[in-house]
Amino acid sequence: GDSVTQTEGPVTVSESESLIINCTYSATSIAYPNLFWYVRYPGEGLQLLLKVITAGQKGSSRGFEATYNKETTSFHLQKASVQESDSAVYYCALASNYGNEKITFGAGTKLTIKP
Amino acid sequence: DPKIIQKPKYLVAVTGSEKILICEQYLGHNAMYWYRQSAKKPLEFMFSYSYQKLMDNQTASSRFQPQSSKKNHLDLQITALKPDDSATYFCASSQDLGGPYEQYFGPGTRLTVL
């Protein structure tokens, strides 16, 4: 089946430092899956942070970036300078490019930013 | 205002009992879903519904039964509860099934079975 592996948390980073959360995927039933990063802030529901549907493309949102690399089957999340408000749980995920009914998620990475 | 409401936020049940988890969405969406996240495991897709009809069921057990009384409701009935059912259950919705429609998630119901 399909699977997503991401950096095991918790991860603690100091404010204004750089961040990378690794994500690799295996899509046995999908040739070129759509790739996502979701985020869950404390007390809130899961929300889409960014999405990339084409291999080789980069997605960005709120200062975060991720590039769809089909050669290494990776979709790492990066930010050059984190803020305290970025503290949350981040989930890497994939879905079929024919339809996003079933999303396959990674286990999540809890990120805490130290002021 | 919250667009997807899940009730209750926390739920404690005894083994063998039955509970219903409530989900209502006010986004005007036609497709709704349930996911589950057990301790230290990824969110797992359970069901998808479109226009109140079951489209996909990835849950092996018939103890889990979605119920859609209205287009914007998708409740989850769980019978004969077991401790392994302890998890956070997330409801989601999207404009339609298929295509690049973004799924919007509710805040979850955390179920603990003793």
Boltz contact constraints between the chains, C-beta under 6 A:
constraints:
  - contact:
      token1: [A, 45]
      token2: [B, 105]
      max_distance: 6.0
  - contact:
      token1: [A, 45]
      token2: [B, 106]
      max_distance: 6.0
  - contact:
      token1: [A, 45]
      token2: [B, 107]
      max_distance: 6.0
  - contact:
      token1: [A, 46]
      token2: [B, 105]
      max_distance: 6.0
  - contact:
      token1: [A, 48]
      token2: [B, 102]
      max_distance: 6.0
  - contact:
      token1: [A, 99]
      token2: [B, 98]
      max_distance: 6.0
  - contact:
      token1: [A, 101]
      token2: [B, 48]
      max_distance: 6.0
  - contact:
      token1: [A, 101]
      token2: [B, 97]
      max_distance: 6.0
  - contact:
      token1: [A, 102]
      token2: [B, 45]
      max_distance: 6.0
  - contact:
      token1: [A, 105]
      token2: [B, 42]
      max_distance: 6.0
  - contact:
      token1: [A, 105]
      token2: [B, 43]
      max_distance: 6.0
  - contact:
      token1: [A, 106]
      token2: [B, 42]
      max_distance: 6.0
  - contact:
      token1: [A, 107]
      token2: [B, 42]
      max_distance: 6.0
